[in-house]
Amino acid sequence: MDPESHEKIDWLGSGAEEGMIVQTSQTLSKNAHCGLSHPRIDPMKCSLVKGDYLYFHYGCDGMDDRGWGCGYRTIQTMASWICHNCTLQAKGRSRPAPSLPEIQQALVTMGDKPNSFSGSREWIGTFEASLVLEYFYDVPCKLVHVRGGGAELEHVAVEELHQHFEKHGSPVMMGGDRDNSSKGIVGVWTGDKGSYLLVIDPHYYGCQLERGDLQRRGWVAWKRVSSLDQSSFYNLCMPQSAKIATL
């Protein structure tokens, strides 16, 4: 296993006492998009994530969250980028990405969810992601609503993403209504025949894979914007790293 492409994370035992987390430490893929070729030759514009992040996915801590945990895993990926690349206030200093039980308890503590939410299998979206990142790291997020349809996706979403990666450089969470599967976005590519998003898919479940295997199996891949559900609206959660000091 290449040490440059993986990193060990410690969960600090959170949730382990309730049996929700089987493993208190795990090795995760780092910068899972590195080495992936661009979708086409000669882009008009290409904007990518800046800095290191870890790829979180279903079951990566030993907890089987298939069917409901994709939003949590994308939050963890965004949190890992903040930990690697930002100088944090004392509140979030030197802590790993929050575990699923910690995320649920934080939303209860903030009053966004009832007490019954802790320990549940309820999914969360971009709004909850913005609350969680500000709660743990004091990092504000910009939420962008994109109405369904090719024109909105190709123009509004793509331009927002280009501007975000150029200014902030952090991974983005994307989710919708009809297409309610959470996606991590770490890049956007625009050419004269349309645009592509660089998607890190949290729905992988299984043993740790090398970068190349993740890419070959399509868990990390360029996806045409036109391949998204054109009848679904989409929301983007964009951590605003320019508001805080970066390393």
Secondary structure as the mmCIF struct_conf table of DSSP 4:
data_model
#
loop_
_struct_conf.conf_type_id
_struct_conf.id
_struct_conf.beg_label_comp_id
_struct_conf.beg_label_asym_id
_struct_conf.beg_label_seq_id
_struct_conf.end_label_comp_id
_struct_conf.end_label_asym_id
_struct_conf.end_label_seq_id
HELX_RH_3T_P HELX_RH_3T_P1 PRO A 3 SER A 5
STRN STRN1 HIS A 6 ASP A 10
TURN_TY1_P TURN_TY1_P1 LEU A 12 GLY A 15
HELX_RH_3T_P HELX_RH_3T_P2 ALA A 16 GLU A 18
TURN_TY1_P TURN_TY1_P2 GLY A 19 GLY A 19
BEND BEND1 MET A 20 MET A 20
BEND BEND2 VAL A 22 VAL A 22
BEND BEND3 THR A 24 THR A 24
STRN STRN2 SER A 25 SER A 29
STRN STRN3 LYS A 30 LYS A 30
BEND BEND4 ASN A 31 ASN A 31
TURN_TY1_P TURN_TY1_P3 ALA A 32 GLY A 35
HELX_LH_PP_P HELX_LH_PP_P1 LEU A 36 HIS A 38
BEND BEND5 PRO A 39 ASP A 42
BEND BEND6 MET A 44 MET A 44
STRN STRN4 LYS A 45 LEU A 48
BEND BEND7 GLY A 51 GLY A 51
STRN STRN5 LEU A 54 LEU A 54
TURN_TY1_P TURN_TY1_P4 TYR A 58 ASP A 61
BEND BEND8 GLY A 62 GLY A 62
TURN_TY1_P TURN_TY1_P5 ARG A 66 TRP A 68
HELX_RH_AL_P HELX_RH_AL_P1 CYS A 70 ASN A 85
STRN STRN6 CYS A 86 CYS A 86
TURN_TY1_P TURN_TY1_P6 ALA A 90 SER A 94
HELX_LH_PP_P HELX_LH_PP_P2 ALA A 97 SER A 99
HELX_RH_AL_P HELX_RH_AL_P2 LEU A 100 THR A 109
TURN_TY1_P TURN_TY1_P7 MET A 110 GLY A 111
BEND BEND9 ASP A 112 LYS A 113
HELX_RH_3T_P HELX_RH_3T_P3 ASN A 115 PHE A 117
TURN_TY1_P TURN_TY1_P8 SER A 118 GLY A 119
HELX_RH_AL_P HELX_RH_AL_P3 THR A 126 TYR A 137
STRN STRN7 CYS A 141 VAL A 146
BEND BEND10 GLY A 148 GLY A 149
HELX_RH_AL_P HELX_RH_AL_P4 GLY A 150 ALA A 151
HELX_RH_PI_P HELX_RH_PI_P1 GLU A 152 ALA A 157
HELX_RH_AL_P HELX_RH_AL_P5 VAL A 158 LYS A 167
TURN_TY1_P TURN_TY1_P9 HIS A 168 HIS A 168
STRN STRN8 VAL A 172 GLY A 176
BEND BEND11 ASP A 177 ASP A 179
STRN STRN9 LYS A 183 GLY A 191
TURN_TY1_P TURN_TY1_P10 ASP A 192 LYS A 193
STRN STRN10 GLY A 194 ILE A 200
TURN_TY1_P TURN_TY1_P11 PRO A 202 HIS A 203
BEND BEND12 GLY A 206 CYS A 207
HELX_RH_AL_P HELX_RH_AL_P6 ARG A 211 ARG A 216
TURN_TY1_P TURN_TY1_P12 ARG A 217 GLY A 218
BEND BEND13 TRP A 219 TRP A 219
STRN STRN11 VAL A 220 ARG A 224
HELX_RH_3T_P HELX_RH_3T_P4 VAL A 225 SER A 227
BEND BEND14 LEU A 228 LEU A 228
TURN_TY1_P TURN_TY1_P13 GLN A 230 SER A 231
BEND BEND15 SER A 232 SER A 232
STRN STRN12 TYR A 234 PRO A 239
HELX_RH_3T_P HELX_RH_3T_P5 SER A 241 LYS A 243
BEND BEND16 ILE A 244 ILE A 244
STRN STRN13 THR A 246 THR A 246
#
